[in-house]
Amino acid sequence: MVILTGDGDFPALADVNGTALLGRQLAMIARSTLRDVVVVTPSAAIAHQCGDGAHWGLALRAVAPDQLGALLADTVVVLPGDALMEVDLDRFLDHHRRHVADATLLVQPSDHPHQADLVVGAEDGRILGFSPPPQVGDFHNLVWPGPAVVARRALDGGLFIRAEVERLLSASRPVQGYRSPEYVHRVVSTDDLARVRADVASGLVDRLSLRRPQPAVFLDRDGVLNVERSHIRTVEALELIPTAGPALARLNRVGFRTPVVTNQAAVARGLCSLETLDAIHARLETGLAAQHAHVDRIYFCPHHPDPTLPGGVPSLLIRCECRKPKPGMVHAATADLNIDLARSWVVGDSSSDMGLARACGMGGILVRDGHGGRDGKSPAHPHVVVDDLADAVRFILDVWPGLSAELDRLAAGIKAGDVVLIGGLARAGKSLLAQCLSLRLGQSGRASVVVGLDSWLKSRDQRGVGVLGRYDMDAAHQALMALARRAAPVTPPRYDVWTQTSHPGREAVTLAPDDILIVEGVPALTQPAWRALATRRLYVATDEAGRRRRFHAEYRRRGWSEEAIESTYEDRLRDERPLVLASRAHADAEITLDGLLG
């Protein structure tokens, strides 16, 4: 049974983009398996609007508040009549039944938690009480906007309001929280009405629904949301990155799920208790809320895989499935938030974040904040590299829709087992194109492997003359031929850009018969034998002024002096540019990414 409660004609009869608010509520109920609906109202106009519910396929009665008691079923879904909402009621009801509570409250983050009654909860999801405004200190950003599932034994007179919850809590009756990202917005003013109309028109209301899978941006914590400090173990050590809150708010406004997935081995190391970690996360939520931003859930792995770790907590020193790059936290979030992984992203500062993205079939965006991918825990490459979360969000929201359409055009003729060459000048965007093309191919069901020719760069003291003298071209040729033939696995060497040294490889590359091989690098289009292998040859063109700016920025990050950078740039103009520009004639398609690279 569903009970809709309300007092007067506003907002129940208010027009929301061509449909009365009450009609939208009844349509939402009709999308569930629930059919018995009671509208509690003193309004004859509302009763007339409802009729018997046949228009929505519901069995509906409109009654006065004093008539409700005799109609109650054993379990009742109570919905506020003054809210626009899109909630998967079957999922909500199932959660209530699995937790065997007297009542279950739908809770979610608030846009303005400092002005709200916050829900105080326990680690296991139980509701402990409410914290009225003004909010002082750190808090978990959770409010109860009104929807609830209630056992009949817990109802006093049929209505279920805040006082009834407090009565249950004071009697130590079990009250459970149900965390939902779904749209629930109370309409108590004309401003509220304007907002819900805009949210319906933009599609936000539907995108937040748990009825259908939605894309997410999985966020690492340290180095993405807050400043990276090795093993944050106190509340005071947590400092938000200034641009993180506004960037996250952009994701919130368009309806991306925003789960945090973070390794917190400081707990296993005995450096931080679970209680302190909870307080740290409360400070994180408080700081984000001050910028009108929120995360949907925070998932953390408290484990460490070394059972002999000195000073560690024995029960947490285990090999688990939740420590990144293992996918355990992603699987939990996917179940809780109904996430479409194929359209989702991971934003992190470590190679293990990129490993997680690869393991789960998502796009991986590496931020240069924090570790910047230099941790060496995983061989996985990012699809995109940006400065911070703000740039990552700009890529996802502003760049990817157009870029993915262009990638679809480039990929139209690429078939299983093909070889694709991507050439162009340094800092033109070849790696970005190769990785994003691979991601897009994967989203269309075509597996691919990207091989970067920079793996075969020689150590600085072993280089020969010219651009080709910087590469071990013979070794690269042998490797590409073996990969193209699907022969034995190939282990590319590793080139460290920071020390300019080559090292033996650690990760073998093996191609299945249907895998598409994507080879990217400055000399990719310069070799006739390689071009003969390729079924698609792409050239990344670039504006020289922008390329020079990116060249300087990259080597500045590596700690080079301005004089050394400019000298190297001029040398490259002389020895690289003529050969690479000549290779442009061998491309069958050309693309420029200057607008995406800055």
C-alpha positions, 0 to 999 in steps of 0.5 A: 500500500502507498499513502500520499499525504498532503494538506491543500491544492498547492502544490498537488495540483500545480502544473509541472510541464503539462502534468499536475504534480499529483499526476506525476506522483501517481505515474511514478507509483504505477511504474512499481508493482504497488497498486493500492493507493490512498491519498490523504487530503481534505481537498475535494479538488484533489479527490476529483483529480484522483478519481478511482486511479484507473487512469494510472492503473491503480486502485485509489481512494481519497480520504480524510486524515481521520479515515485512514486508520482502518485502511492500513496494510501491514506495510505502508509506503508513505510519500509526501504529497508536496514533493516531486520525486522519481523513486524506484519504490520496489527497490525501496520496499525490498531494502526495508524488508531485508533489514526487518525494521519498524520504519525505513527512511529514504535519506540523501545529501542536501544542497543546503545541509547547514539549513537542514535537519540532518540525519544521524546514522550508524555505520550499519545504516540504522538511524540514531536521531536528527541534528537540527540547524544550525549545524556546527562542526563536521557532519555527514550530509544526509537528510530525510526528504519525507519518503518512508516505508513503515510497518503498521505496528509503528504507525500511530493514527496512520500519518508518519512524520518527524515526531513519529520517527522520534517516538520510535527512536526513543522507544529503541525501535529499529529505524533504518536508513535507505541511501538513494541518489534519486530525485526528491524535491519538496515544493513549498514555494513558487521558486521550488516549483520553477526548479522542479519544472527546470529539472524535469525539462533537463531530464535530471529527474529521470537520470537520477532514477534507480530504475535504469542504469546510469553512468558514474564518475568513480572518484579516488579521494586523496589527490582528487578531492583532497590534498594528497598527504601520505596516510591521512590519519587525523581530521585536521590533515584533510584539506580539500582541493579548492577546485574539487567542490565546484567540479563535483557540483557540476557532476551533481547537477547533470545526474552522474552518480558520484561514488568515492572508492578509496584505499585506506590502508592506514586503518590496517597499518594501525595509524587510523581507527575506523572511527577516525576515518569516519570523522575524516569523511564527515569533514570531507562531506562538510567541506563539499557541502559548503560548495553545494556539492556531494558524493553519493557514497564513500566506499573504502578498503581498510585492508593491507595485503602484507600479513607480516606488516609491523604494527598492523591490525591482524584482522585487516592484513589480508588479500581482499577483493576491495583493494584497488585495482581489484574491483570489489568497491566498484561492484558494491557501488554498481549494485547500490547505485545501478551504475552503467559501467560502460559509460562510466569513468574513474578519476584518480591520481594513481596507477592503481586507479587506472588499473581499476578502470581497465579491469572494469571496462571504464574510461580512466582519467589520471590527474596530475595532482597527488601521485600523478600516476608515478606510484608504479603499482599498476602497469595500466595506462590512463585514457586521459591525463589532466591537471585536476578534477575540474579538468576531468569534469570538463573533459567528461561533460564538454569534450567527450560527447563531441570527441566520441562522435568523431571517434565513431567516424574514425572507427567506422571502417575498423574491423576485428584483427585490424592494425591502426597506426597513429602518427604526428608530432610530439605533443600533438595528442596521439596518445589521447587519440589512441587511448580514447579510440581504444575506449570507444572501440571497446564500448562498441564491442571491439577489443583493442590493444594500444602500443606506444612507440615511446616504450622503445625510446633509448636512454639519453646517453645511448641515442643516435642522430635525429628523431629515429636515432632516439628510438630503438627502431629495430627492436620496435619493428620486431615487436610490432611484426610479432604482435601483428602476426599474433605470435609470441607475447611481446614485453615492451621496455619501459621508458622513464620520462623523468630520468630519460632512461630505458628499463626492461619491461614488466608487462607482456602484451598478447593479442587475441586473433580479433584484437585490434592493434593500435600503434601510436608514436612520432615515427608511426607513419614513417616506416614502409613496413609498418604502413603495409601492415596497417588497415587504418593510418591516422595523422594527428595535426596540430597548431605549432603555437599550441604544440610549443606551449604544451611542449614547454608545459610538459617539460616544465613539469619534469623540472627542466629549466626554460633554457633547456626546454627551448633548446630541446624544442628548437632541436626537435623542430630541426630533426623531427618536424620535416620527417614527421610532416612528410609522413603525413602524406601516408595517412588516410585520415587526419584529425586535430585535437588542439581544442581539447589539449589547451 
